């Protein structure tokens, strides 16, 4: 998967409280062999408590425009 800063993504991790929410990738960080994406969410989405959070690549799904 090729996710870049500014891309829209959907959280597909069913264990996450953000499951099903759509956000924008703010930053990408490499931590050893893992890539962590910092995602911001639109404050108008219901259930969003924190303005941003970090996710691994397997927890994200690109949103096709």
PDB file of N, CA, C, O and CB in Angstrom:
ATOM      1  N   UNK A   1       0.851  -1.169   0.000  1.00  0.00           N
ATOM      2  CA  UNK A   1       0.000   0.000   0.000  1.00  0.00           C
ATOM      3  C   UNK A   1       0.898   1.234   0.000  1.00  0.00           C
ATOM      4  O   UNK A   1       1.946   1.256   0.645  1.00  0.00           O
ATOM      5  CB  UNK A   1      -0.969  -0.003   1.224  1.00  0.00           C
ATOM      6  N   UNK A   2       0.478   2.238  -0.719  1.00  0.00           N
ATOM      7  CA  UNK A   2       1.274   3.451  -0.830  1.00  0.00           C
ATOM      8  C   UNK A   2       0.439   4.633  -0.328  1.00  0.00           C
ATOM      9  O   UNK A   2      -0.326   5.228  -1.087  1.00  0.00           O
ATOM     10  CB  UNK A   2       1.746   3.680  -2.302  1.00  0.00           C
ATOM     11  N   UNK A   3       0.591   4.964   0.951  1.00  0.00           N
ATOM     12  CA  UNK A   3      -0.141   6.066   1.565  1.00  0.00           C
ATOM     13  C   UNK A   3       0.830   7.222   1.762  1.00  0.00           C
ATOM     14  O   UNK A   3       1.949   7.032   2.240  1.00  0.00           O
ATOM     15  CB  UNK A   3      -0.795   5.637   2.923  1.00  0.00           C
ATOM     16  N   UNK A   4       0.394   8.416   1.390  1.00  0.00           N
ATOM     17  CA  UNK A   4       1.246   9.595   1.504  1.00  0.00           C
ATOM     18  C   UNK A   4       0.574  10.652   2.371  1.00  0.00           C
ATOM     19  O   UNK A   4      -0.631  10.600   2.619  1.00  0.00           O
ATOM     20  CB  UNK A   4       1.569  10.169   0.113  1.00  0.00           C
ATOM     21  N   UNK A   5       1.376  11.613   2.827  1.00  0.00           N
ATOM     22  CA  UNK A   5       0.825  12.735   3.583  1.00  0.00           C
ATOM     23  C   UNK A   5      -0.230  13.437   2.733  1.00  0.00           C
ATOM     24  O   UNK A   5      -0.028  13.661   1.539  1.00  0.00           O
ATOM     25  CB  UNK A   5       1.947  13.730   4.007  1.00  0.00           C
ATOM     26  N   UNK A   6      -1.353  13.783   3.354  1.00  0.00           N
ATOM     27  CA  UNK A   6      -2.437  14.451   2.648  1.00  0.00           C
ATOM     28  C   UNK A   6      -3.488  13.507   2.099  1.00  0.00           C
ATOM     29  O   UNK A   6      -4.563  13.956   1.703  1.00  0.00           O
ATOM     30  CB  UNK A   6      -1.883  15.256   1.538  1.00  0.00           C
ATOM     31  N   UNK A   7      -3.208  12.205   2.064  1.00  0.00           N
ATOM     32  CA  UNK A   7      -4.180  11.228   1.562  1.00  0.00           C
ATOM     33  C   UNK A   7      -5.320  11.030   2.557  1.00  0.00           C
ATOM     34  O   UNK A   7      -5.115  11.074   3.770  1.00  0.00           O
ATOM     35  CB  UNK A   7      -3.492   9.882   1.276  1.00  0.00           C
ATOM     36  N   UNK A   8      -6.518  10.813   2.028  1.00  0.00           N
ATOM     37  CA  UNK A   8      -7.672  10.469   2.849  1.00  0.00           C
ATOM     38  C   UNK A   8      -7.630   8.954   3.095  1.00  0.00           C
ATOM     39  O   UNK A   8      -7.387   8.167   2.181  1.00  0.00           O
ATOM     40  CB  UNK A   8      -9.024  10.907   2.157  1.00  0.00           C
ATOM     41  N   UNK A   9      -7.874   8.570   4.355  1.00  0.00           N
ATOM     42  CA  UNK A   9      -7.870   7.155   4.722  1.00  0.00           C
ATOM     43  C   UNK A   9      -9.068   6.845   5.609  1.00  0.00           C
ATOM     44  O   UNK A   9      -9.613   7.727   6.273  1.00  0.00           O
ATOM     45  CB  UNK A   9      -6.555   6.776   5.439  1.00  0.00           C
ATOM     46  N   UNK A  10      -9.461   5.593   5.610  1.00  0.00           N
ATOM     47  CA  UNK A  10     -10.533   5.109   6.472  1.00  0.00           C
ATOM     48  C   UNK A  10      -9.907   4.118   7.445  1.00  0.00           C
ATOM     49  O   UNK A  10      -9.082   3.298   7.045  1.00  0.00           O
ATOM     50  CB  UNK A  10     -11.702   4.448   5.641  1.00  0.00           C
ATOM     51  N   UNK A  11     -10.288   4.184   8.710  1.00  0.00           N
ATOM     52  CA  UNK A  11      -9.763   3.276   9.729  1.00  0.00           C
ATOM     53  C   UNK A  11     -10.528   1.965   9.627  1.00  0.00           C
ATOM     54  O   UNK A  11     -11.747   1.943   9.795  1.00  0.00           O
ATOM     55  CB  UNK A  11      -9.884   3.891  11.168  1.00  0.00           C
ATOM     56  N   UNK A  12      -9.818   0.868   9.352  1.00  0.00           N
ATOM     57  CA  UNK A  12     -10.482  -0.425   9.194  1.00  0.00           C
ATOM     58  C   UNK A  12     -10.175  -1.395  10.328  1.00  0.00           C
ATOM     59  O   UNK A  12     -10.547  -2.565  10.246  1.00  0.00           O
ATOM     60  CB  UNK A  12     -10.082  -1.045   7.886  1.00  0.00           C
ATOM     61  N   UNK A  13      -9.508  -0.940  11.378  1.00  0.00           N
ATOM     62  CA  UNK A  13      -9.214  -1.784  12.538  1.00  0.00           C
ATOM     63  C   UNK A  13     -10.461  -1.855  13.410  1.00  0.00           C
ATOM     64  O   UNK A  13     -10.842  -0.855  14.020  1.00  0.00           O
ATOM     65  CB  UNK A  13      -7.993  -1.233  13.350  1.00  0.00           C
ATOM     66  N   UNK A  14     -11.105  -3.022  13.480  1.00  0.00           N
ATOM     67  CA  UNK A  14     -12.369  -3.150  14.195  1.00  0.00           C
ATOM     68  C   UNK A  14     -12.229  -2.960  15.702  1.00  0.00           C
ATOM     69  O   UNK A  14     -13.224  -2.703  16.382  1.00  0.00           O
ATOM     70  CB  UNK A  14     -12.972  -4.494  13.916  1.00  0.00           C
ATOM     71  N   UNK A  15     -11.014  -3.081  16.239  1.00  0.00           N
ATOM     72  CA  UNK A  15     -10.803  -2.904  17.674  1.00  0.00           C
ATOM     73  C   UNK A  15     -10.617  -1.428  18.046  1.00  0.00           C
ATOM     74  O   UNK A  15     -10.629  -1.082  19.227  1.00  0.00           O
ATOM     75  CB  UNK A  15      -9.587  -3.711  18.126  1.00  0.00           C
ATOM     76  N   UNK A  16     -10.450  -0.576  17.064  1.00  0.00           N
ATOM     77  CA  UNK A  16     -10.206   0.844  17.314  1.00  0.00           C
ATOM     78  C   UNK A  16     -11.519   1.594  17.508  1.00  0.00           C
ATOM     79  O   UNK A  16     -12.516   1.291  16.853  1.00  0.00           O
ATOM     80  CB  UNK A  16      -9.408   1.464  16.159  1.00  0.00           C
ATOM     81  N   UNK A  17     -11.515   2.570  18.408  1.00  0.00           N
ATOM     82  CA  UNK A  17     -12.709   3.399  18.575  1.00  0.00           C
ATOM     83  C   UNK A  17     -12.946   4.279  17.347  1.00  0.00           C
ATOM     84  O   UNK A  17     -14.022   4.857  17.198  1.00  0.00           O
ATOM     85  CB  UNK A  17     -12.582   4.272  19.831  1.00  0.00           C
ATOM     86  N   UNK A  18     -11.954   4.382  16.475  1.00  0.00           N
ATOM     87  CA  UNK A  18     -12.065   5.167  15.251  1.00  0.00           C
ATOM     88  C   UNK A  18     -12.513   4.322  14.055  1.00  0.00           C
ATOM     89  O   UNK A  18     -12.549   4.822  12.931  1.00  0.00           O
ATOM     90  CB  UNK A  18     -10.737   5.829  14.942  1.00  0.00           C
ATOM     91  N   UNK A  19     -12.849   3.065  14.279  1.00  0.00           N
ATOM     92  CA  UNK A  19     -13.258   2.157  13.194  1.00  0.00           C
ATOM     93  C   UNK A  19     -14.349   2.807  12.334  1.00  0.00           C
ATOM     94  O   UNK A  19     -15.371   3.264  12.845  1.00  0.00           O
ATOM     95  CB  UNK A  19     -13.766   0.805  13.775  1.00  0.00           C
ATOM     96  N   UNK A  20     -14.110   2.837  11.037  1.00  0.00           N
ATOM     97  CA  UNK A  20     -15.075   3.387  10.093  1.00  0.00           C
ATOM     98  C   UNK A  20     -14.950   4.882   9.867  1.00  0.00           C
ATOM     99  O   UNK A  20     -15.587   5.420   8.961  1.00  0.00           O
ATOM    100  CB  UNK A  20     -16.441   3.086  10.559  1.00  0.00           C
ATOM    101  N   UNK A  21     -14.145   5.566  10.670  1.00  0.00           N
ATOM    102  CA  UNK A  21     -13.969   7.011  10.511  1.00  0.00           C
ATOM    103  C   UNK A  21     -12.984   7.309   9.386  1.00  0.00           C
ATOM    104  O   UNK A  21     -12.086   6.515   9.106  1.00  0.00           O
ATOM    105  CB  UNK A  21     -13.483   7.646  11.828  1.00  0.00           C
ATOM    106  N   UNK A  22     -13.162   8.445   8.756  1.00  0.00           N
ATOM    107  CA  UNK A  22     -12.285   8.877   7.682  1.00  0.00           C
ATOM    108  C   UNK A  22     -11.468  10.070   8.161  1.00  0.00           C
ATOM    109  O   UNK A  22     -11.990  10.981   8.803  1.00  0.00           O
ATOM    110  CB  UNK A  22     -13.096   9.234   6.409  1.00  0.00           C
ATOM    111  N   UNK A  23     -10.183  10.049   7.839  1.00  0.00           N
ATOM    112  CA  UNK A  23      -9.291  11.138   8.232  1.00  0.00           C
ATOM    113  C   UNK A  23      -8.268  11.421   7.146  1.00  0.00           C
ATOM    114  O   UNK A  23      -8.292  10.822   6.071  1.00  0.00           O
ATOM    115  CB  UNK A  23      -8.584  10.806   9.544  1.00  0.00           C
ATOM    116  N   UNK A  24      -7.379  12.340   7.449  1.00  0.00           N
ATOM    117  CA  UNK A  24      -6.323  12.744   6.523  1.00  0.00           C
ATOM    118  C   UNK A  24      -4.972  12.462   7.159  1.00  0.00           C
ATOM    119  O   UNK A  24      -4.753  12.784   8.326  1.00  0.00           O
ATOM    120  CB  UNK A  24      -6.452  14.246   6.145  1.00  0.00           C
ATOM    121  N   UNK A  25      -4.059  11.858   6.391  1.00  0.00           N
ATOM    122  CA  UNK A  25      -2.722  11.568   6.895  1.00  0.00           C
ATOM    123  C   UNK A  25      -1.960  12.878   7.027  1.00  0.00           C
ATOM    124  O   UNK A  25      -1.785  13.617   6.058  1.00  0.00           O
ATOM    125  CB  UNK A  25      -1.967  10.573   5.961  1.00  0.00           C
ATOM    126  N   UNK A  26      -1.513  13.147   8.242  1.00  0.00           N
ATOM    127  CA  UNK A  26      -0.783  14.375   8.529  1.00  0.00           C
ATOM    128  C   UNK A  26       0.725  14.162   8.406  1.00  0.00           C
ATOM    129  O   UNK A  26       1.427  14.954   7.778  1.00  0.00           O
ATOM    130  CB  UNK A  26      -1.132  14.884   9.928  1.00  0.00           C
ATOM    131  N   UNK A  27       1.216  13.070   9.022  1.00  0.00           N
ATOM    132  CA  UNK A  27       2.647  12.747   9.014  1.00  0.00           C
ATOM    133  C   UNK A  27       2.837  11.249   8.885  1.00  0.00           C
ATOM    134  O   UNK A  27       1.970  10.454   9.249  1.00  0.00           O
ATOM    135  CB  UNK A  27       3.340  13.266  10.294  1.00  0.00           C
ATOM    136  N   UNK A  28       3.990  10.889   8.357  1.00  0.00           N
ATOM    137  CA  UNK A  28       4.407   9.496   8.265  1.00  0.00           C
ATOM    138  C   UNK A  28       5.708   9.354   9.020  1.00  0.00           C
ATOM    139  O   UNK A  28       6.637  10.136   8.817  1.00  0.00           O
ATOM    140  CB  UNK A  28       4.560   9.034   6.783  1.00  0.00           C
ATOM    141  N   UNK A  29       5.784   8.357   9.895  1.00  0.00           N
ATOM    142  CA  UNK A  29       6.996   8.117  10.677  1.00  0.00           C
ATOM    143  C   UNK A  29       7.431   6.673  10.486  1.00  0.00           C
ATOM    144  O   UNK A  29       6.605   5.760  10.479  1.00  0.00           O
ATOM    145  CB  UNK A  29       6.763   8.428  12.183  1.00  0.00           C
ATOM    146  N   UNK A  30       8.732   6.475  10.331  1.00  0.00           N
ATOM    147  CA  UNK A  30       9.281   5.127  10.230  1.00  0.00           C
ATOM    148  C   UNK A  30       9.863   4.769  11.588  1.00  0.00           C
ATOM    149  O   UNK A  30      10.713   5.486  12.118  1.00  0.00           O
ATOM    150  CB  UNK A  30      10.365   5.024   9.096  1.00  0.00           C
ATOM    151  N   UNK A  31       9.401   3.655  12.150  1.00  0.00           N
ATOM    152  CA  UNK A  31       9.882   3.177  13.444  1.00  0.00           C
ATOM    153  C   UNK A  31      10.375   1.745  13.254  1.00  0.00           C
ATOM    154  O   UNK A  31       9.604   0.788  13.321  1.00  0.00           O
ATOM    155  CB  UNK A  31       8.754   3.254  14.547  1.00  0.00           C
ATOM    156  N   UNK A  32      11.671   1.626  13.016  1.00  0.00           N
ATOM    157  CA  UNK A  32      12.230   0.303  12.732  1.00  0.00           C
ATOM    158  C   UNK A  32      11.677  -0.200  11.417  1.00  0.00           C
ATOM    159  O   UNK A  32      11.865   0.434  10.378  1.00  0.00           O
ATOM    160  CB  UNK A  32      11.917  -0.697  13.872  1.00  0.00           C
ATOM    161  N   UNK A  33      10.993  -1.334  11.451  1.00  0.00           N
ATOM    162  CA  UNK A  33      10.387  -1.896  10.242  1.00  0.00           C
ATOM    163  C   UNK A  33       8.942  -1.455  10.061  1.00  0.00           C
ATOM    164  O   UNK A  33       8.330  -1.758   9.037  1.00  0.00           O
ATOM    165  CB  UNK A  33      10.453  -3.408  10.282  1.00  0.00           C
ATOM    166  N   UNK A  34       8.389  -0.746  11.034  1.00  0.00           N
ATOM    167  CA  UNK A  34       6.990  -0.331  10.979  1.00  0.00           C
ATOM    168  C   UNK A  34       6.861   1.116  10.489  1.00  0.00           C
ATOM    169  O   UNK A  34       7.719   1.959  10.751  1.00  0.00           O
ATOM    170  CB  UNK A  34       6.336  -0.482  12.361  1.00  0.00           C
ATOM    171  N   UNK A  35       5.779   1.371   9.782  1.00  0.00           N
ATOM    172  CA  UNK A  35       5.440   2.724   9.364  1.00  0.00           C
ATOM    173  C   UNK A  35       4.204   3.136  10.157  1.00  0.00           C
ATOM    174  O   UNK A  35       3.204   2.419  10.191  1.00  0.00           O
ATOM    175  CB  UNK A  35       5.190   2.812   7.805  1.00  0.00           C
ATOM    176  N   UNK A  36       4.290   4.299  10.792  1.00  0.00           N
ATOM    177  CA  UNK A  36       3.182   4.812  11.590  1.00  0.00           C
ATOM    178  C   UNK A  36       2.667   6.076  10.920  1.00  0.00           C
ATOM    179  O   UNK A  36       3.440   6.956  10.541  1.00  0.00           O
ATOM    180  CB  UNK A  36       3.619   5.093  13.068  1.00  0.00           C
ATOM    181  N   UNK A  37       1.345   6.151  10.781  1.00  0.00           N
ATOM    182  CA  UNK A  37       0.714   7.301  10.148  1.00  0.00           C
ATOM    183  C   UNK A  37      -0.042   8.099  11.198  1.00  0.00           C
ATOM    184  O   UNK A  37      -0.840   7.546  11.955  1.00  0.00           O
ATOM    185  CB  UNK A  37      -0.235   6.857   9.008  1.00  0.00           C
ATOM    186  N   UNK A  38       0.211   9.396  11.239  1.00  0.00           N
ATOM    187  CA  UNK A  38      -0.517  10.285  12.135  1.00  0.00           C
ATOM    188  C   UNK A  38      -1.691  10.834  11.327  1.00  0.00           C
ATOM    189  O   UNK A  38      -1.504  11.469  10.289  1.00  0.00           O
ATOM    190  CB  UNK A  38       0.408  11.448  12.706  1.00  0.00           C
ATOM    191  N   UNK A  39      -2.898  10.580  11.818  1.00  0.00           N
ATOM    192  CA  UNK A  39      -4.114  10.911  11.090  1.00  0.00           C
ATOM    193  C   UNK A  39      -4.914  11.952  11.862  1.00  0.00           C
ATOM    194  O   UNK A  39      -5.085  11.841  13.076  1.00  0.00           O
ATOM    195  CB  UNK A  39      -4.962   9.648  10.842  1.00  0.00           C
ATOM    196  N   UNK A  40      -5.403  12.961  11.154  1.00  0.00           N
ATOM    197  CA  UNK A  40      -6.295  13.945  11.767  1.00  0.00           C
ATOM    198  C   UNK A  40      -7.713  13.670  11.283  1.00  0.00           C
ATOM    199  O   UNK A  40      -7.934  13.217  10.160  1.00  0.00           O
ATOM    200  CB  UNK A  40      -5.856  15.411  11.421  1.00  0.00           C
ATOM    201  N   UNK A  41      -8.652  13.953  12.155  1.00  0.00           N
ATOM    202  CA  UNK A  41     -10.059  13.719  11.838  1.00  0.00           C
ATOM    203  C   UNK A  41     -10.814  15.033  11.829  1.00  0.00           C
ATOM    204  O   UNK A  41     -10.466  15.969  12.548  1.00  0.00           O
ATOM    205  CB  UNK A  41     -10.694  12.744  12.844  1.00  0.00           C
ATOM    206  N   UNK A  42     -11.843  15.091  11.013  1.00  0.00           N
ATOM    207  CA  UNK A  42     -12.732  16.237  10.979  1.00  0.00           C
ATOM    208  C   UNK A  42     -13.526  16.251  12.286  1.00  0.00           C
ATOM    209  O   UNK A  42     -14.123  15.240  12.656  1.00  0.00           O
ATOM    210  CB  UNK A  42     -13.681  16.186   9.730  1.00  0.00           C
ATOM    211  N   UNK A  43     -13.536  17.365  12.971  1.00  0.00           N
ATOM    212  CA  UNK A  43     -14.203  17.471  14.273  1.00  0.00           C
ATOM    213  C   UNK A  43     -15.710  17.242  14.176  1.00  0.00           C
ATOM    214  O   UNK A  43     -16.354  17.004  15.198  1.00  0.00           O
ATOM    215  CB  UNK A  43     -13.935  18.836  14.882  1.00  0.00           C
ATOM    216  N   UNK A  44     -16.278  17.305  12.997  1.00  0.00           N
ATOM    217  CA  UNK A  44     -17.722  17.123  12.853  1.00  0.00           C
ATOM    218  C   UNK A  44     -18.145  15.653  12.878  1.00  0.00           C
ATOM    219  O   UNK A  44     -19.337  15.360  12.968  1.00  0.00           O
ATOM    220  CB  UNK A  44     -18.187  17.759  11.565  1.00  0.00           C
ATOM    221  N   UNK A  45     -17.187  14.725  12.799  1.00  0.00           N
ATOM    222  CA  UNK A  45     -17.530  13.308  12.825  1.00  0.00           C
ATOM    223  C   UNK A  45     -17.927  12.900  14.243  1.00  0.00           C
ATOM    224  O   UNK A  45     -17.209  13.204  15.195  1.00  0.00           O
ATOM    225  CB  UNK A  45     -16.345  12.446  12.319  1.00  0.00           C
ATOM    226  N   UNK A  46     -19.061  12.216  14.393  1.00  0.00           N
ATOM    227  CA  UNK A  46     -19.491  11.805  15.732  1.00  0.00           C
ATOM    228  C   UNK A  46     -18.540  10.786  16.341  1.00  0.00           C
ATOM    229  O   UNK A  46     -18.018   9.922  15.637  1.00  0.00           O
ATOM    230  CB  UNK A  46     -20.898  11.227  15.679  1.00  0.00           C
ATOM    231  N   UNK A  47     -18.316  10.882  17.637  1.00  0.00           N
ATOM    232  CA  UNK A  47     -17.487   9.911  18.338  1.00  0.00           C
ATOM    233  C   UNK A  47     -15.998  10.220  18.338  1.00  0.00           C
ATOM    234  O   UNK A  47     -15.221   9.479  18.941  1.00  0.00           O
ATOM    235  CB  UNK A  47     -17.695   8.585  17.744  1.00  0.00           C
ATOM    236  N   UNK A  48     -15.582  11.288  17.682  1.00  0.00           N
ATOM    237  CA  UNK A  48     -14.169  11.645  17.637  1.00  0.00           C
ATOM    238  C   UNK A  48     -13.837  12.433  18.898  1.00  0.00           C
ATOM    239  O   UNK A  48     -14.350  13.531  19.114  1.00  0.00           O
ATOM    240  CB  UNK A  48     -13.828  12.467  16.350  1.00  0.00           C
ATOM    241  N   UNK A  49     -12.975  11.860  19.720  1.00  0.00           N
ATOM    242  CA  UNK A  49     -12.623  12.495  20.984  1.00  0.00           C
ATOM    243  C   UNK A  49     -11.310  13.257  20.896  1.00  0.00           C
ATOM    244  O   UNK A  49     -11.169  14.326  21.490  1.00  0.00           O
ATOM    245  CB  UNK A  49     -12.539  11.459  22.079  1.00  0.00           C
ATOM    246  N   UNK A  50     -10.353  12.715  20.161  1.00  0.00           N
ATOM    247  CA  UNK A  50      -9.034  13.334  20.043  1.00  0.00           C
ATOM    248  C   UNK A  50      -8.870  13.842  18.613  1.00  0.00           C
ATOM    249  O   UNK A  50      -9.325  13.180  17.680  1.00  0.00           O
ATOM    250  CB  UNK A  50      -7.891  12.323  20.418  1.00  0.00           C
ATOM    251  N   UNK A  51      -8.239  14.990  18.413  1.00  0.00           N
ATOM    252  CA  UNK A  51      -8.112  15.537  17.063  1.00  0.00           C
ATOM    253  C   UNK A  51      -7.177  14.745  16.150  1.00  0.00           C
ATOM    254  O   UNK A  51      -7.287  14.840  14.928  1.00  0.00           O
ATOM    255  CB  UNK A  51      -7.631  16.944  17.146  1.00  0.00           C
ATOM    256  N   UNK A  52      -6.265  13.968  16.722  1.00  0.00           N
ATOM    257  CA  UNK A  52      -5.368  13.173  15.879  1.00  0.00           C
ATOM    258  C   UNK A  52      -4.925  11.926  16.622  1.00  0.00           C
ATOM    259  O   UNK A  52      -4.982  11.864  17.850  1.00  0.00           O
ATOM    260  CB  UNK A  52      -4.142  14.001  15.444  1.00  0.00           C
ATOM    261  N   UNK A  53      -4.490  10.949  15.872  1.00  0.00           N
ATOM    262  CA  UNK A  53      -4.049   9.695  16.452  1.00  0.00           C
ATOM    263  C   UNK A  53      -3.078   9.024  15.483  1.00  0.00           C
ATOM    264  O   UNK A  53      -2.948   9.439  14.331  1.00  0.00           O
ATOM    265  CB  UNK A  53      -5.258   8.769  16.768  1.00  0.00           C
ATOM    266  N   UNK A  54      -2.405   7.992  15.958  1.00  0.00           N
ATOM    267  CA  UNK A  54      -1.415   7.279  15.138  1.00  0.00           C
ATOM    268  C   UNK A  54      -1.890   5.857  14.859  1.00  0.00           C
ATOM    269  O   UNK A  54      -2.445   5.182  15.726  1.00  0.00           O
ATOM    270  CB  UNK A  54      -0.033   7.255  15.840  1.00  0.00           C
ATOM    271  N   UNK A  55      -1.653   5.421  13.613  1.00  0.00           N
ATOM    272  CA  UNK A  55      -2.094   4.105  13.174  1.00  0.00           C
ATOM    273  C   UNK A  55      -1.015   3.441  12.344  1.00  0.00           C
ATOM    274  O   UNK A  55      -0.221   4.112  11.685  1.00  0.00           O
ATOM    275  CB  UNK A  55      -3.395   4.207  12.374  1.00  0.00           C
ATOM    276  N   UNK A  56      -0.990   2.102  12.381  1.00  0.00           N
ATOM    277  CA  UNK A  56      -0.118   1.336  11.511  1.00  0.00           C
ATOM    278  C   UNK A  56      -0.792   1.169  10.155  1.00  0.00           C
ATOM    279  O   UNK A  56      -2.005   1.335  10.028  1.00  0.00           O
ATOM    280  CB  UNK A  56       0.221  -0.039  12.136  1.00  0.00           C
ATOM    281  N   UNK A  57      -0.001   0.842   9.156  1.00  0.00           N
ATOM    282  CA  UNK A  57      -0.505   0.726   7.789  1.00  0.00           C
ATOM    283  C   UNK A  57      -1.645  -0.286   7.672  1.00  0.00           C
ATOM    284  O   UNK A  57      -2.607  -0.048   6.941  1.00  0.00           O
ATOM    285  CB  UNK A  57       0.624   0.333   6.857  1.00  0.00           C
ATOM    286  N   UNK A  58      -1.549  -1.406   8.379  1.00  0.00           N
ATOM    287  CA  UNK A  58      -2.579  -2.442   8.263  1.00  0.00           C
ATOM    288  C   UNK A  58      -3.919  -1.998   8.854  1.00  0.00           C
ATOM    289  O   UNK A  58      -4.936  -2.652   8.628  1.00  0.00           O
ATOM    290  CB  UNK A  58      -2.113  -3.716   8.953  1.00  0.00           C
ATOM    291  N   UNK A  59      -3.931  -0.896   9.606  1.00  0.00           N
ATOM    292  CA  UNK A  59      -5.169  -0.391  10.203  1.00  0.00           C
ATOM    293  C   UNK A  59      -5.886   0.618   9.289  1.00  0.00           C
ATOM    294  O   UNK A  59      -6.985   1.076   9.601  1.00  0.00           O
ATOM    295  CB  UNK A  59      -4.865   0.259  11.554  1.00  0.00           C
ATOM    296  N   UNK A  60      -5.256   0.954   8.170  1.00  0.00           N
ATOM    297  CA  UNK A  60      -5.795   1.987   7.285  1.00  0.00           C
ATOM    298  C   UNK A  60      -6.189   1.425   5.928  1.00  0.00           C
ATOM    299  O   UNK A  60      -5.661   0.414   5.466  1.00  0.00           O
ATOM    300  CB  UNK A  60      -4.781   3.099   7.102  1.00  0.00           C
ATOM    301  N   UNK A  61      -7.131   2.115   5.311  1.00  0.00           N
ATOM    302  CA  UNK A  61      -7.580   1.771   3.973  1.00  0.00           C
ATOM    303  C   UNK A  61      -7.689   3.077   3.191  1.00  0.00           C
ATOM    304  O   UNK A  61      -8.383   3.993   3.633  1.00  0.00           O
ATOM    305  CB  UNK A  61      -8.952   0.989   3.998  1.00  0.00           C
ATOM    306  N   UNK A  62      -7.025   3.187   2.045  1.00  0.00           N
ATOM    307  CA  UNK A  62      -7.107   4.433   1.270  1.00  0.00           C
ATOM    308  C   UNK A  62      -8.536   4.699   0.821  1.00  0.00           C
ATOM    309  O   UNK A  62      -9.269   3.768   0.487  1.00  0.00           O
ATOM    310  CB  UNK A  62      -6.175   4.373   0.049  1.00  0.00           C
ATOM    311  N   UNK A  63      -8.928   5.953   0.811  1.00  0.00           N
ATOM    312  CA  UNK A  63     -10.249   6.359   0.312  1.00  0.00           C
ATOM    313  C   UNK A  63     -10.063   6.777  -1.136  1.00  0.00           C
ATOM    314  O   UNK A  63      -9.292   7.687  -1.439  1.00  0.00           O
ATOM    315  CB  UNK A  63     -10.880   7.533   1.177  1.00  0.00           C
ATOM    316  N   UNK A  64     -10.769   6.108  -2.014  1.00  0.00           N
ATOM    317  CA  UNK A  64     -10.680   6.405  -3.442  1.00  0.00           C
ATOM    318  C   UNK A  64     -11.538   7.630  -3.722  1.00  0.00           C
ATOM    319  O   UNK A  64     -12.715   7.669  -3.367  1.00  0.00           O
ATOM    320  CB  UNK A  64     -11.137   5.184  -4.314  1.00  0.00           C
ATOM    321  N   UNK A  65     -10.951   8.610  -4.349  1.00  0.00           N
ATOM    322  CA  UNK A  65     -11.681   9.870  -4.657  1.00  0.00           C
ATOM    323  C   UNK A  65     -12.396   9.782  -5.948  1.00  0.00           C
ATOM    324  O   UNK A  65     -13.053  10.740  -6.357  1.00  0.00           O
ATOM    325  CB  UNK A  65     -10.745  11.054  -4.697  1.00  0.00           C
TER     326      UNK A  65
END
